[in-house]
Amino acid sequence: MMGGGVMMLGVGSLMMLLIIGLPVLLVVAVVGLIALLKRPAATVFSSPMQAAQMSAPAVMPTRYCSHCGQGLQAEWAHCPKCGAPIEAK
């Protein structure tokens, strides 16, 4: 007789999980998706550097690193990619 009671308890718990848990999970997923879609595009990126690159206007490099070829801005003294010192021109 005990076996049947344990089986019914398991089935009841499963039904409760489906009836209550599934709608709650669905509501949380919809709210999360809406919150993600309302964010500005710059905050969706994984790092602040990516967000800054998207919001900053494109600057064409005037010179390049002699070690790695990375584009450099005029006021930089070291390459941001490899760290090599930049020769002044």
C-alpha positions in Angstrom: 0.0 0.0 0.0 2.8 2.4 0.7 4.2 2.1 -2.8 1.0 3.6 -4.3 1.1 6.6 -2.0 4.7 7.4 -2.8 3.9 7.1 -6.5 0.9 9.5 -6.2 3.0 12.0 -4.3 5.6 11.9 -7.2 2.9 12.4 -9.8 1.3 15.1 -7.8 4.6 17.0 -7.4 5.2 16.7 -11.1 1.8 18.0 -12.0 2.2 20.9 -9.5 5.6 21.7 -11.2 4.0 21.7 -14.6 0.9 23.7 -13.7 2.6 26.4 -11.5 6.3 26.3 -12.6 5.9 26.4 -16.4 3.8 29.6 -16.5 6.1 31.3 -14.0 9.1 30.4 -16.1 7.3 31.6 -19.3 6.5 35.0 -17.7 10.1 35.5 -16.4 11.4 34.7 -19.9 9.1 37.2 -21.6 9.9 39.9 -19.1 13.6 39.3 -19.6 13.3 39.4 -23.4 11.4 42.7 -23.2 14.0 44.2 -20.9 16.8 43.0 -23.2 15.1 44.5 -26.3 14.5 47.9 -24.6 18.2 48.4 -23.7 20.3 50.8 -25.8 22.5 48.9 -28.3 25.7 50.0 -26.6 24.9 48.2 -23.3 24.3 44.8 -24.9 28.0 44.3 -25.6 30.0 42.2 -23.2 32.7 44.8 -22.4 32.9 48.5 -21.9 35.6 48.7 -24.6 33.2 47.3 -27.2 30.5 49.8 -26.2 33.0 52.7 -26.4 34.1 51.6 -29.8 30.5 51.6 -31.0 29.7 55.1 -29.7 33.0 56.8 -30.6 33.3 58.1 -34.1 35.8 56.2 -36.3 39.3 57.7 -36.3 41.6 56.8 -39.1 45.1 56.0 -37.8 47.8 58.3 -39.0 50.6 55.8 -38.2 51.1 52.1 -37.4 53.1 50.1 -34.9 56.3 48.7 -36.4 56.0 45.5 -34.3 52.4 44.4 -34.8 50.9 46.7 -37.4 48.2 48.1 -35.1 46.8 51.5 -36.1 48.0 54.3 -33.7 46.7 57.7 -32.8 49.1 60.6 -32.9 49.3 61.2 -29.1 50.0 57.6 -28.2 53.5 56.7 -26.9 53.0 52.9 -26.7 51.1 50.5 -28.8 47.8 49.4 -27.1 48.0 45.9 -28.7 51.6 44.8 -28.1 52.9 47.5 -25.7 55.9 48.4 -27.8 57.2 52.0 -27.5 56.4 54.2 -30.5 59.2 56.2 -32.1 58.4 59.9 -32.3 58.4 61.3 -35.8 
